């Protein structure tokens, strides 16, 4: 039976061992009282490791690296503080590989920190906001410490959490973290309109992180019977399900149900998801698995990028020399959409960031998605469908959706480099 601890009596120095690897739920799923205590008590533990997902809190500081070796699959959000200080080791893997790496022990999890929703009448706790790679981590960890938060939404999944899964419980009552996107600018709205125009009734949607997927979804109020199969979902999914736009009625699999791994949203989404059987949360092995995705027809992948070159190579990881993104699930989903009957592999981005073009002759970071997987690139200046296009054709199409002030220089640069 799990031991119940008072929050102010949590002694992590007696639980976490020197050399351990610690993991917790990412983004809004972060168990704040536990992570804050871990940072405050790090010296009592000694040197240990932490593996991070996306971070939206201000829990982590570069100074914490005096005891902790930080690694992550992403440089997003609060992780940028560590990345800029050169205190973050990046694991550049496809999201679909995370579960297997954890299950095999190649990505070690000794101590798992969770934020759970209180148990239901059957004694089943819920992983609440994030399920995804926490499912294999729950099976692998030596010690599981759970914050049972009275205000965390209880979400439906094939993997409920039982008290036998837990070693320690800390009970809290606090509002979970929320993600609030900034207001979109004119360029983002124009990108969203172009991308939304491609999406037909009955499509099953996947969307990456950031403001653009949310804006694209906001343009789909007149569609019918859309479906969702995505690693992440945001507030617009709740809005479109409530409006009867997302019904999942035409999905090839999981008909009638939106499937996701994690919520990247706010109170509206959390409240909508609470005890809602129309939303099912699954592990990343299911949301990103090639065998699962291959069964979905009309699969539309909506992802963004830092920059795209004239041949269709995509950098989604590094901007201005700093690791800000991730390999993530883009390749998993873009390949699935390429192969799906009626599918659309879409990468959407504004054409510029400040004065710098995001359509480039040569990438300024790594190739996150190779040009062989490039599909449809969208900016505020239009749509470049690269499927079946040769390198010269691709260059012409990409130049047409670059910012007009950048096209002449891009064309000169393209002539000076190999294809």
C-alpha positions as CSV (number, residue, x, y, z in Angstrom):
1,X,0.0,0.0,0.0
2,X,1.2,3.5,-0.9
3,X,2.5,5.6,2.0
4,X,0.7,8.9,2.3
5,X,3.0,11.9,3.1
6,X,2.3,15.4,4.1
7,X,3.6,17.9,1.5
8,X,5.8,19.7,4.1
9,X,7.2,16.4,5.3
10,X,8.3,15.1,1.9
11,X,11.9,14.0,2.3
12,X,13.2,13.2,-1.2
13,X,16.7,12.7,0.1
14,X,15.4,9.5,1.7
15,X,13.7,8.3,-1.5
16,X,15.8,9.4,-4.4
17,X,19.3,7.8,-4.5
18,X,22.5,9.4,-5.7
19,X,22.9,8.5,-9.4
20,X,19.1,8.0,-10.0
21,X,17.3,9.1,-13.1
22,X,14.1,11.0,-12.4
23,X,11.2,11.7,-14.8
24,X,7.9,13.5,-14.5
25,X,4.8,14.4,-16.6
26,X,5.5,17.3,-19.0
27,X,3.8,20.6,-19.6
28,X,0.6,21.1,-17.5
29,X,1.1,17.6,-16.1
30,X,4.1,18.6,-14.1
31,X,3.5,17.7,-10.4
32,X,4.7,21.1,-9.2
33,X,4.9,20.4,-5.4
34,X,7.1,17.4,-6.1
35,X,9.4,19.0,-8.7
36,X,9.8,22.1,-6.5
37,X,10.7,20.0,-3.6
38,X,13.2,18.0,-5.7
39,X,15.0,21.2,-6.8
40,X,15.0,22.5,-3.2
41,X,16.3,19.2,-1.8
42,X,18.8,18.3,-4.5
43,X,21.9,18.7,-2.4
44,X,20.6,16.2,0.1
45,X,20.4,13.7,-2.7
46,X,23.7,14.3,-4.5
47,X,24.3,14.0,-8.2
48,X,21.4,12.6,-10.2
49,X,19.7,13.0,-13.6
50,X,16.4,14.4,-14.8
51,X,14.7,13.7,-18.1
52,X,12.4,16.4,-19.2
53,X,9.6,16.8,-21.7
54,X,8.2,20.3,-22.6
55,X,8.3,22.6,-19.5
56,X,5.8,25.4,-18.9
57,X,6.7,26.2,-15.3
58,X,9.5,28.3,-13.9
59,X,10.7,25.4,-11.7
60,X,14.0,24.8,-13.4
61,X,17.0,27.1,-13.1
62,X,20.5,26.8,-14.7
63,X,21.9,26.9,-11.1
64,X,20.2,23.5,-10.4
65,X,22.8,21.9,-12.7
66,X,25.2,22.0,-9.8
67,X,23.7,18.6,-8.8
68,X,21.5,17.6,-11.6
69,X,22.3,16.4,-15.2
70,X,19.4,17.6,-17.3
71,X,18.4,15.9,-20.6
72,X,15.3,16.3,-22.7
73,X,13.7,15.5,-26.1
74,X,12.8,19.1,-26.5
75,X,14.1,22.6,-25.9
76,X,10.6,24.1,-25.7
77,X,9.2,26.4,-23.0
78,X,11.2,26.6,-19.7
79,X,13.8,24.2,-21.1
80,X,15.2,27.1,-23.1
81,X,16.7,28.5,-19.9
82,X,18.8,25.4,-19.6
83,X,19.5,25.2,-23.3
84,X,20.8,28.8,-23.4
85,X,23.1,28.1,-20.4
86,X,24.4,24.9,-22.1
87,X,23.0,22.8,-19.3
88,X,20.6,20.6,-21.3
89,X,21.6,17.4,-23.2
90,X,19.2,16.7,-26.1
91,X,17.9,13.3,-27.0
92,X,17.2,13.7,-30.7
93,X,14.7,10.9,-31.2
94,X,11.4,10.4,-32.9
95,X,8.5,10.6,-30.4
96,X,7.4,7.1,-31.4
97,X,10.7,5.7,-30.0
98,X,10.3,7.2,-26.5
99,X,8.1,4.4,-25.1
100,X,10.4,1.7,-26.4
101,X,13.5,3.4,-25.1
102,X,11.9,3.6,-21.6
103,X,10.6,0.0,-21.7
104,X,14.0,-1.3,-22.8
105,X,15.9,0.6,-20.1
106,X,18.0,2.6,-22.6
107,X,16.2,5.7,-21.2
108,X,16.4,4.9,-17.6
109,X,13.6,5.8,-15.1
110,X,14.4,5.1,-11.5
111,X,12.0,7.6,-9.9
112,X,8.8,8.7,-11.5
113,X,6.9,11.8,-10.3
114,X,3.2,12.0,-11.3
115,X,0.2,14.3,-11.0
116,X,-2.9,12.2,-10.7
117,X,-6.6,12.8,-10.5
118,X,-8.2,11.3,-7.3
119,X,-9.4,7.7,-7.5
120,X,-12.9,7.0,-8.8
121,X,-15.5,4.7,-7.2
122,X,-13.5,1.7,-8.5
123,X,-10.3,2.8,-6.8
124,X,-8.7,3.8,-10.1
125,X,-6.6,7.0,-10.2
126,X,-6.1,8.7,-13.6
127,X,-3.0,10.0,-15.3
128,X,-5.1,13.1,-15.9
129,X,-3.4,15.6,-18.3
130,X,-0.6,13.4,-19.7
131,X,-0.6,9.7,-20.5
132,X,1.8,9.2,-23.5
133,X,5.3,8.0,-22.3
134,X,4.3,8.0,-18.7
135,X,2.6,4.7,-19.3
136,X,5.8,2.7,-20.0
137,X,7.6,4.8,-17.3
138,X,5.0,3.7,-14.8
139,X,5.9,0.1,-15.6
140,X,9.6,0.7,-15.4
141,X,10.3,2.9,-12.4
142,X,11.7,1.6,-9.1
143,X,9.8,4.3,-7.1
144,X,6.6,6.1,-8.1
145,X,5.6,9.3,-6.1
146,X,2.2,10.7,-6.9
147,X,0.7,14.1,-6.3
148,X,-3.0,13.3,-6.1
149,X,-4.5,16.7,-7.0
150,X,-8.2,17.2,-6.2
151,X,-8.5,19.6,-9.1
152,X,-6.8,17.5,-11.8
153,X,-9.2,16.2,-14.4
154,X,-10.0,12.5,-14.4
155,X,-9.4,11.4,-18.0
156,X,-10.4,8.1,-19.7
157,X,-7.7,5.7,-20.7
158,X,-6.9,2.0,-21.2
159,X,-4.4,2.3,-18.3
160,X,-5.9,3.3,-15.0
161,X,-3.5,3.7,-12.1
162,X,-4.1,1.6,-9.0
163,X,-2.7,2.2,-5.5
164,X,-0.6,-0.9,-6.0
165,X,1.3,1.1,-8.7
166,X,2.3,3.8,-6.2
167,X,4.8,4.0,-3.5
168,X,4.1,7.4,-2.0
169,X,1.1,9.8,-2.2
170,X,1.1,13.5,-1.5
171,X,-2.5,15.0,-1.5
172,X,-3.0,18.5,-2.9
173,X,-5.7,20.8,-4.1
174,X,-4.4,23.3,-6.7
175,X,-5.3,24.4,-10.2
176,X,-3.1,22.6,-12.7
177,X,-0.9,24.7,-14.9
178,X,-2.5,26.1,-18.0
179,X,-1.2,27.1,-21.4
180,X,-2.3,30.4,-22.8
181,X,-1.3,31.1,-26.4
182,X,-0.4,34.7,-27.5
183,X,-2.8,36.5,-29.9
184,X,-2.0,35.6,-33.5
185,X,-0.7,38.2,-35.9
186,X,-1.8,38.9,-39.4
187,X,0.8,36.5,-40.9
188,X,-0.3,33.6,-38.6
189,X,-3.9,34.2,-39.5
190,X,-3.1,34.1,-43.2
191,X,-1.1,30.9,-42.8
192,X,-4.0,29.4,-40.9
193,X,-6.5,30.3,-43.6
194,X,-4.4,28.7,-46.4
195,X,-3.9,25.5,-44.4
196,X,-7.5,25.3,-43.3
197,X,-8.7,25.6,-46.9
198,X,-7.0,22.3,-47.6
199,X,-8.9,20.3,-44.9
200,X,-12.1,18.5,-46.1
201,X,-15.1,17.1,-44.2
202,X,-14.4,13.8,-42.6
203,X,-10.6,14.3,-42.2
204,X,-8.8,12.9,-39.1
205,X,-6.5,15.5,-37.7
206,X,-3.2,15.5,-35.9
207,X,-1.6,18.7,-34.7
208,X,1.8,19.7,-33.4
209,X,2.6,22.2,-30.6
210,X,2.4,26.0,-30.8
211,X,-0.1,28.7,-31.7
212,X,-0.5,27.8,-35.4
213,X,-2.3,24.5,-35.1
214,X,-4.8,26.2,-32.7
215,X,-5.4,29.0,-35.2
216,X,-5.9,26.5,-38.0
217,X,-8.5,24.6,-36.0
218,X,-10.3,27.9,-35.3
219,X,-10.9,28.3,-39.0
220,X,-12.7,24.9,-39.3
221,X,-16.1,25.8,-37.8
222,X,-18.0,25.1,-41.1
223,X,-16.5,21.5,-41.5
224,X,-18.4,18.3,-40.7
225,X,-17.5,15.1,-39.0
226,X,-13.8,15.8,-38.4
227,X,-11.8,13.3,-36.3
228,X,-8.8,13.6,-34.0
229,X,-5.9,11.2,-33.6
230,X,-3.0,13.3,-32.2
231,X,-0.2,13.2,-29.7
232,X,-1.3,16.5,-28.3
233,X,-4.6,18.4,-28.2
234,X,-5.4,22.0,-27.2
235,X,-8.4,24.1,-26.3
236,X,-9.7,24.3,-29.9
237,X,-10.4,20.5,-29.8
238,X,-12.8,21.1,-26.9
239,X,-14.4,24.0,-28.7
240,X,-14.9,22.0,-32.0
241,X,-16.2,19.0,-30.2
242,X,-18.7,21.1,-28.3
243,X,-19.8,22.7,-31.5
244,X,-20.4,19.4,-33.2
245,X,-17.6,19.9,-35.8
246,X,-15.4,17.1,-34.4
247,X,-17.6,14.0,-34.1
248,X,-15.1,11.3,-35.1
249,X,-18.0,9.7,-37.0
250,X,-16.0,8.9,-40.1
251,X,-12.7,7.7,-38.5
252,X,-11.3,4.5,-39.8
253,X,-10.4,3.4,-36.2
254,X,-11.6,4.5,-32.8
255,X,-14.8,5.7,-34.3
256,X,-16.7,8.2,-32.2
257,X,-13.7,9.0,-30.0
258,X,-10.9,11.6,-30.1
259,X,-7.6,10.0,-29.3
260,X,-4.7,11.9,-27.8
261,X,-1.7,11.4,-25.5
262,X,-1.6,14.8,-23.7
263,X,-3.5,18.0,-23.2
264,X,-1.6,21.3,-24.1
265,X,-4.4,23.7,-23.1
266,X,-6.2,25.5,-20.3
267,X,-9.2,25.3,-18.0
268,X,-11.7,24.9,-20.8
269,X,-10.0,21.7,-22.1
270,X,-9.3,20.3,-18.7
271,X,-13.0,20.7,-17.7
272,X,-14.2,19.3,-21.0
273,X,-12.0,16.2,-20.6
274,X,-13.0,15.4,-17.1
275,X,-14.8,12.1,-17.1
276,X,-15.6,12.5,-20.8
277,X,-15.6,9.1,-22.6
278,X,-15.5,10.9,-26.0
279,X,-11.9,11.7,-25.2
280,X,-9.6,8.7,-24.9
281,X,-5.9,9.1,-23.8
282,X,-3.4,6.6,-24.8
283,X,0.3,5.9,-24.7
284,X,2.7,7.3,-27.2
285,X,3.2,3.8,-28.6
286,X,-0.5,4.1,-29.8
287,X,-0.8,7.7,-30.7
288,X,2.5,7.7,-32.7
289,X,2.7,4.0,-33.7
290,X,3.2,3.3,-37.4
291,X,1.0,0.3,-37.4
292,X,-1.8,2.3,-35.8
293,X,-1.4,5.3,-38.0
294,X,-1.4,3.1,-41.2
295,X,-5.0,2.2,-40.5
296,X,-6.3,5.8,-40.6
297,X,-7.7,7.2,-43.9
298,X,-7.9,10.9,-44.7
299,X,-5.2,11.5,-42.1
300,X,-4.2,15.2,-42.0
301,X,-1.0,16.1,-40.2
302,X,-0.6,19.7,-39.1
303,X,2.8,20.6,-37.9
304,X,5.1,23.6,-37.8
305,X,8.8,24.3,-38.2
306,X,11.6,26.7,-37.5
307,X,12.6,26.9,-41.2
308,X,12.3,25.0,-44.5
309,X,14.8,25.0,-47.3
310,X,14.0,25.2,-51.0
311,X,14.2,21.5,-51.4
312,X,11.8,20.8,-48.6
313,X,14.2,19.9,-45.8
314,X,12.8,20.9,-42.4
315,X,14.5,22.2,-39.3
316,X,12.2,22.0,-36.3
317,X,14.9,22.0,-33.6
318,X,17.3,25.0,-33.6
319,X,16.8,28.7,-34.0
320,X,19.7,31.3,-33.8
321,X,22.0,28.5,-32.5
322,X,19.7,27.6,-29.5
323,X,17.8,24.3,-29.2
324,X,14.2,25.5,-29.1
325,X,12.1,22.7,-30.6
326,X,12.3,18.9,-31.1
327,X,12.4,16.1,-33.6
328,X,9.2,15.1,-31.9
329,X,6.5,13.3,-33.8
330,X,6.5,15.2,-37.0
331,X,8.2,12.5,-39.1
332,X,5.9,9.8,-37.6
333,X,2.8,11.8,-38.6
334,X,4.0,13.3,-41.9
335,X,4.9,9.8,-43.2
336,X,1.6,8.4,-42.1
337,X,-0.3,11.2,-43.8
338,X,1.8,10.7,-47.0
339,X,0.7,7.1,-47.1
340,X,-2.9,7.6,-46.0
341,X,-5.7,7.4,-48.6
342,X,-6.7,11.1,-48.9
343,X,-4.1,12.2,-46.4
344,X,-2.4,15.6,-46.2
345,X,1.1,16.0,-44.8
346,X,1.1,19.8,-43.9
347,X,3.9,21.9,-42.4
348,X,2.8,25.5,-41.8
349,X,4.9,28.5,-40.8
350,X,5.1,32.2,-41.3
351,X,7.6,33.1,-44.0
352,X,9.7,35.3,-41.8
353,X,10.8,35.6,-38.1
354,X,11.5,39.3,-37.7
355,X,13.7,40.3,-40.7
356,X,14.9,36.8,-41.3
357,X,13.4,34.5,-43.8
358,X,12.2,31.1,-42.6
359,X,12.3,29.8,-46.2
360,X,16.0,29.4,-46.7
361,X,18.5,28.2,-49.3
362,X,20.4,26.3,-46.6
363,X,19.2,25.2,-43.2
364,X,20.7,26.9,-40.2
365,X,20.0,23.9,-38.0
366,X,19.7,20.1,-38.3
367,X,17.5,18.3,-40.8
368,X,14.6,17.2,-38.5
369,X,12.5,16.0,-41.5
370,X,14.3,15.0,-44.7
371,X,13.1,16.3,-48.0
372,X,12.0,12.8,-49.0
373,X,9.3,13.2,-46.4
374,X,8.3,16.7,-47.4
375,X,4.7,17.1,-48.4
376,X,2.8,20.4,-48.3
377,X,4.4,23.6,-47.1
378,X,2.2,26.6,-46.2
379,X,3.0,30.2,-45.5
380,X,0.9,33.4,-45.5
381,X,1.8,33.6,-49.3
382,X,0.3,30.4,-50.3
383,X,0.7,26.6,-50.6
384,X,3.7,24.6,-52.0
385,X,2.7,21.0,-52.7
386,X,6.1,19.3,-53.0
387,X,4.7,15.8,-53.5
388,X,6.1,14.3,-56.7
389,X,8.0,17.5,-57.5
390,X,11.6,17.5,-58.7
391,X,14.3,19.6,-57.0
392,X,14.0,22.5,-59.5
393,X,10.2,22.4,-59.3
394,X,10.4,22.4,-55.5
395,X,12.7,25.5,-55.5
396,X,10.2,27.3,-57.8
397,X,7.3,26.4,-55.5
398,X,9.1,27.4,-52.3
399,X,10.2,30.7,-53.8
400,X,6.6,31.5,-54.6
401,X,5.6,31.2,-50.9
402,X,8.6,33.0,-49.5
403,X,8.3,36.6,-48.4
404,X,8.5,38.8,-51.6
405,X,11.3,40.9,-50.1
406,X,13.4,37.7,-49.7
407,X,12.8,35.9,-53.0
408,X,15.5,37.6,-55.1
409,X,18.2,36.8,-52.5
410,X,16.9,33.3,-52.0
411,X,17.1,32.6,-55.8
412,X,20.7,33.9,-55.9
413,X,21.6,31.7,-52.9
414,X,20.0,28.7,-54.4
415,X,22.1,29.0,-57.5
416,X,25.3,29.0,-55.5
417,X,24.6,25.7,-53.7
418,X,24.1,22.2,-54.8
419,X,20.6,20.6,-54.9
